[in-house]
Amino acid sequence: MLLFTPGPTPVPEFARVAMAGETLHHRTPEFEAIFAETRALLFKLFATDEVIMLASSGTGAMEAAVTNLCHDTLLSINSGKFGERFGKIALASGLKNIEIKHEWDTPATVEEVEEALRKNPQIDAIAIQISESAGGLRHPVEEIAAAVKAINPEIMVIADGITAVGVERIDVEHIDALLAGSQKALMLPPGLSILGLSSAAIEKIGSGRGYYLNLASEIKKQSQNTTAYTAATTLIIGLRAILQRVEAEGGFGKLYCDTARRAKATRFALEALGLHSYPKVPARSMTTIDDADASEIRTLLKTDFGVNVAGGQDHLKGKIFRINQMGLIDPYEMVWVVNAVELALAKMGRRAYDGTASRVFNETYFKTMLEKAKQ
Ligand SMILES: *Cc1c(COP(=O)(O)O)cnc(C)c1O
């Protein structure tokens, strides 16, 4: 079965092997050396002033960012399930929440964020997804972050990059907290989350809030290559393997480029079949199609062609399907996925099979490679 869900993503064999060693105690020079190497590699990936690893799923990093960086009112952007979660975290933590809400295909705009900030001067943090995984859309986070800082540099900008860090280069100039999770673009099992922090964020954190998710305790310990509580040792060993391998294979720059080409080629291939791309601005982390037959297509992909893609949640259940683009994915695998979609449509009697999907994928994906080679 080919796992093509936008999280969890497949764990490459070299990472599984790296994680198969004997258990290391976390308070030993051996593990601290691994921690230090992983931390150094994360600084390169995040390009932020501090980087913290937590033993939690991605939501743990969301909660840590909200509780430590927002002390009054959170402005959250809800264009899907994950954006909605930021608001729920704020309310559950005794904070106030103002929400900008959109349909799941619609990104936020700079203007509406500016308006919300002007109307509500008590807002001291904003939280937004870079890639909102519920409908596969890309918010204009860098532009929104710059606008927020232009209005008031004290407002903390929390950017959920759980399906963006490792997918594309993110400009962190105006971002105070950049979040990532192990089971998405970082190709690991679930259970590790990461926060990149700005120096302004560190200042606002001060002595921190909460207990387990108190970022002040973690900043203090992790800058000494250890953790406040037991580290997720196995996952950190896996993360080091992933980061080292990406670096050895041309770096994240090459991975970003490959991902962008693959995502574009996939979308073009599916659109050539007459399918419709759901989000108004698609993220590169996944290809999302809305279709009345989404459930049937998904079932056929699984039962007849061995491809597991994700469906939709809540009001989009049965109405969309999402194909993962995160991680080290060989183009031949994606050719098989788009071909399988074309075969499924043929089986359903919607369209005669003529190999269009693979042809368009290959043309789009390999054209730029040939053009580059000619130069
Ligand atoms: C997966 C995901 C999360 C975190 O979910 P967990 O299940 O807690 O790991 C947060 N934000 C986005 C955009 C995600 O895709």
The ligand as a Tripos MOL2 file, in Angstrom:
@<TRIPOS>MOLECULE
LIG
   15    15     1     0     0
SMALL
NO_CHARGES

@<TRIPOS>ATOM
      1 C1         -1.3590   17.7220   11.7030 C.3       1 LIG1
      2 C2         -1.4580   19.1470   11.9530 C.ar      1 LIG1
      3 C3         -1.4080   19.6880   13.2480 C.ar      1 LIG1
      4 C4         -1.1710   18.9220   14.5100 C.3       1 LIG1
      5 O1         -1.8650   17.8000   14.7230 O.3       1 LIG1
      6 P1         -1.3860   16.6470   15.7070 P.3       1 LIG1
      7 O2         -2.3710   15.5920   15.4020 O.co2     1 LIG1
      8 O3         -1.4870   17.1560   17.0980 O.co2     1 LIG1
      9 O4          0.0320   16.2850   15.3640 O.co2     1 LIG1
     10 C5         -1.4910   21.0540   13.3860 C.ar      1 LIG1
     11 N1         -1.5950   21.8610   12.3220 N.ar      1 LIG1
     12 C6         -1.6130   21.3870   11.0740 C.ar      1 LIG1
     13 C7         -1.7090   22.3620    9.9400 C.3       1 LIG1
     14 C8         -1.5530   20.0200   10.8390 C.ar      1 LIG1
     15 O5         -1.5740   19.5530    9.5920 O.3       1 LIG1
@<TRIPOS>BOND
     1     1     2 1
     2     2     3 ar
     3     2    14 ar
     4     3     4 1
     5     3    10 ar
     6     4     5 1
     7     5     6 1
     8     6     7 2
     9     6     8 1
    10     6     9 1
    11    10    11 ar
    12    11    12 ar
    13    12    13 1
    14    12    14 ar
    15    14    15 1
@<TRIPOS>SUBSTRUCTURE
     1 LIG1         1 GROUP 0 **** ****
